[in-house]
Structure formats: C-alpha cells, structure tokens
Amino acid sequence: MRRREAQALLAGRFFHGAYYLSGYALECALKACIAKQTKLHQFPDKKLVQDAHQHDLAKLLQLSGLQPEFDRELKTNDALQLNWAIAKDWSEASRYKRSLTQAEARDLYSACTARKNGLLSWISRRW
C-alpha cells in the first residue's frame, strides 16, 4: 500500500511525501519479515518486539533474519548494492526534511521498486 501511495505522490509531484513513503514501504517489508518469525499461537520474543519498534533500516534488516543472505547477495549484485546504498540512510525524520529533491525521491522509489533488483522485490521473495 505504501509503495502505491509513493508512486501516486511521485506522479503528483509531491516529492517529499514520495520519498518518505518509499522508505516507509521498505520499513514495513522488513517488519513483515520480523513478524513472520512469530508462529501462530506463539508468544513473541519480548526483546525482538522491543528492538523492532524503530525505523533504522539497517537494524531492521538484521532483526529480519535476512542479513546473512543479503550480505552474500550484495557481493555479487552491483544493482542491489547500489539500491541499498541509496535506501539504507532513509529515516522516518525525512518527513520533516525540506531540502529533498525530485531526484532523491525518484532514486529512492526506484531503489525500492525496481523489478529485478529492487529492495522490495528482494525482500518480498523471502517473506
């Protein structure tokens, strides 16, 4: 849903919102992987739950359990590596950043949504 909203904001030339929601879509995807670690009728690990209540994409990637596979993939996949370099520093505080450019919004959206090596595609194949 957040990816589609980011797309609509880009099309409407609302670049600040598009940037924020692109990163938020990535955050949600990582949190879906974290949530998947809890099985039906299982009480979730308290530390994992507390640690997951944040917005740091690198930390969420670690918590998701995908970090080892992601690191291996980065060694051989330059496009994924570039997309991560663009996205990893996103922050929820970006919604207050007034200096974001159209290029930054488009770059982050593309890093997240590219069909072949987009971060959302990579993550969604693993949840």
PyMOL commands that set and color helices and strands:
alter all, ss='L'
color gray80, all
select helices_A, chain A and resi 2-11+15-36+46-52+57-64+67-76+78-87+92-96+102-113+119-124
alter helices_A, ss='H'
color red, helices_A
deselect
rebuild
show_as cartoon
